[in-house]
Amino acid sequence: MRGYFAGGGGDSTSGSFGEGITFPRKLPRDFNPGHVRYLGKNPMTSRCPGPGRAKRGWMCFYEQSNVNATWCCVYDQNHNDPQIAAYGTRIYWTITGPGSLADGQWVVRAP
């Protein structure tokens, strides 16, 4: 499964902003919820080899744009970090200046 994320903090100069992601299908029971990576400006690892791709059993976030925001967390429904839930996840950034925003692509691949 894959999709896009985007969020922003408007004119605020402090605090945080977030984005919720709902998967179109439930992840299989054997998916490890801790297998998640947010790559920011470092777009490749062995588990997350590039936009549109993820190793089996992993979720990858590929950031495309970022203005005045620092990635913080990927939470499941119980606020475990970094974890995803069977039906989706929440991601958050810390605002570092006005006009903050972050966007990109996510990919999750079943085991």
C-alpha positions in Angstrom: 0.0 0.0 0.0 1.2 3.5 -0.6 -0.1 7.1 -0.3 0.9 10.6 0.6 1.2 12.7 3.7 1.1 16.4 4.3 0.8 18.6 7.3 1.6 22.2 8.4 1.6 24.5 11.4 0.5 27.7 9.7 1.9 30.9 11.2 2.7 29.3 14.5 6.3 29.5 15.6 6.2 26.8 18.2 4.3 23.6 19.1 3.6 20.7 16.8 1.4 19.5 13.9 0.4 16.1 12.8 -1.2 13.9 10.1 -3.3 10.8 10.4 -2.9 8.0 7.8 -5.6 5.3 7.3 -4.6 2.3 5.3 -7.1 1.1 2.6 -6.7 -2.5 4.0 -5.8 -3.9 7.4 -2.2 -5.1 7.8 -1.7 -8.8 8.2 -1.4 -10.1 11.8 2.3 -11.0 11.3 3.3 -7.5 10.5 5.8 -6.2 13.1 4.4 -2.7 14.2 7.9 -1.5 15.0 9.2 -1.9 11.5 8.8 1.7 10.5 11.3 4.3 9.3 10.9 8.1 8.6 13.7 9.0 6.2 13.6 12.8 6.0 16.3 13.9 3.7 18.1 10.6 3.9 16.0 8.7 1.3 17.6 5.2 1.2 18.3 2.3 3.5 18.3 -1.4 3.0 14.8 -1.6 4.4 13.6 1.6 2.6 15.4 1.6 -0.8 13.7 4.7 -2.3 10.4 6.4 -2.9 7.6 4.0 -3.8 9.5 1.0 -2.3 9.8 -0.8 1.0 11.3 -4.2 2.0 8.7 -6.8 2.9 7.4 -6.2 6.4 8.3 -2.5 6.6 6.7 0.9 6.4 8.8 3.8 5.0 8.1 7.5 5.0 9.9 9.5 2.2 9.9 13.2 3.0 9.8 15.4 -0.1 9.3 18.9 1.3 10.1 20.4 4.8 10.0 24.0 5.9 10.6 24.9 9.6 9.6 21.4 10.9 11.5 18.6 12.7 10.0 15.1 12.5 9.1 13.8 15.9 7.1 10.6 16.1 5.2 7.8 14.4 2.5 6.6 16.8 0.1 3.6 16.9 -3.3 3.9 18.5 -1.8 3.5 22.0 0.9 6.2 21.4 3.8 3.7 21.1 6.6 5.3 19.1 7.8 4.3 16.6 5.0 2.0 15.8 2.1 1.6 13.4 -1.3 0.0 13.9 -3.1 -2.5 11.7 -5.3 0.2 10.1 -3.0 3.2 10.1 -0.8 5.5 12.0 -0.2 9.1 13.2 2.9 11.2 12.4 4.0 14.4 14.1 6.5 17.2 13.6 7.8 19.9 16.0 7.4 23.5 14.6 10.7 25.4 14.4 9.4 28.6 12.7 6.5 30.2 10.8 5.1 28.7 7.6 6.0 25.1 8.8 5.1 22.2 6.6 6.2 18.7 5.7 5.0 16.3 3.0 6.0 13.2 1.1 5.1 9.6 0.3 4.5 6.6 2.6 4.8 2.9 1.6 3.9 -0.2 3.6 4.6 -3.7 2.4 3.2 -6.8 4.0 5.6 -9.6 5.0 
